[in-house]
């Protein structure tokens, strides 16, 4: 049965792997918090080295709130972000 999640997609600054180091623990802690609360389903970085992030949330409100709280955004590491529905047909 299809499920609609809200996909938050980040595009990162260049050299993200190095620049994220001072903020990574706080970013991962926020991910764990949202996941434990059932707001975040799955999350991860794209690329090696990472150039983008994908995070799937239960609601658009949770995705927007996360983006506002995320230490990566506050540190200027996120070049762009967008939230859009993602219909998952199998997981």
Secondary structure, DSSP 8 states (H G I E B T S, - for coil): --EEEEEEEEEE-TTHHHHTGGGHHHHHHHHHHHHHTTSEEEEEEETTTT-EEEEEESSHHHHHHHHHH-HHHHTT-EEEEEEEEEEES--
